[in-house]
Amino acid sequence: MTELRFHEDLYDGFAVDEAVRVYADFLDAELAREHETWVVKISASPHALAEGIDEVTLAAELSNYALGKTIERSRLPEDVLAAASSGEPA
């Protein structure tokens, strides 16, 4: 199991959650909140391992995706960001 930590000053929580959902076919994940940090514990799924994708690679890819989504969300206008966070159409 690999533990990833995403501090709220640097990462958007919605972006971290989306990253976990995007890679759900390749890993088992546990999400938790500790103080000012989102904690994600991952294990590579049998499917990922059969495809030659190891846990270290999955951790790096998930982290990169979360960072990219955080940057993307930081550039959205406030009204669009609020709608995206609530699940409503903009």
C-alpha positions, 0 to 999 in steps of 0.5 A: 500500500502506498500513502499519498498526502495532498495538502489543502493549500496546494491541492483542490479536494475535488481534483484529488477525488476526481483523480481517484475516480479516474484511476479506480479501474487500476487501484483500490483506494481509501480516502481520508481527511487529516487536519489540512491534508487529504490522504489517499492510500492506494494499492494496485489492482490485480488488473493493473498488475496484469497490465504491467502497471505497478503501484509506484507508477499509479501513485505518480500518475494519480498525483500528476492528475490531481495536480493538473486538475487543481491547476485547471480548477484554479483558472475557472471563473468563480461562478463556473467553479461554484457550479462545478463544485455543486454538480450543477450546470454552469 
